[in-house]
């Protein structure tokens, strides 16, 4: 009991010079934190305004303001159109805030050793040809799923996917929500 009290006292005595030294400025004079009172206005209203202007404070009314505009997935035409075009494929990863849709490997029953995977990245919410970055990957396996070759497909399939997504998105934009069918179990 006495040893712990002694250790606490010793630690305090050893740390006290460190704490007082940290209040010294580079020129060796003691400088307490808070700055020079001559540089700040005496009126509290003006001090608050100056602190906010310099980024050293906040107002409680600013806490409730939103940091940006967030469109939900049901109101983003490109997002909805992309999901509608690839709705036959199982989805591996979907991240609306990150702007990416990744499908799982998909193969039809006629060629089980060959499958494709699609990755759609959204570069902007505007409906235009450079708004999407679509990558299609092909997997060809021999005998088992352990011995597979992976290649990225570029060309006709990517172009057709992009064209179909943009066409559906522009339809959604012109018609609004009138013709959109929500999946089973979900409603607006």
Secondary structure as GFF3:
##gff-version 3
##sequence-region A 1 188
A	DSSP	alpha_helix	2	21	.	.	.	ID=ss1
A	DSSP	three_ten_helix	37	39	.	.	.	ID=ss2
A	DSSP	alpha_helix	44	53	.	.	.	ID=ss3
A	DSSP	alpha_helix	60	63	.	.	.	ID=ss4
A	DSSP	three_ten_helix	73	75	.	.	.	ID=ss5
A	DSSP	alpha_helix	77	85	.	.	.	ID=ss6
A	DSSP	beta_strand	91	95	.	.	.	ID=ss7
A	DSSP	beta_strand	100	103	.	.	.	ID=ss8
A	DSSP	beta_strand	114	122	.	.	.	ID=ss9
A	DSSP	three_ten_helix	129	131	.	.	.	ID=ss10
A	DSSP	beta_strand	132	141	.	.	.	ID=ss11
A	DSSP	beta_strand	148	153	.	.	.	ID=ss12
A	DSSP	alpha_helix	156	175	.	.	.	ID=ss13
###
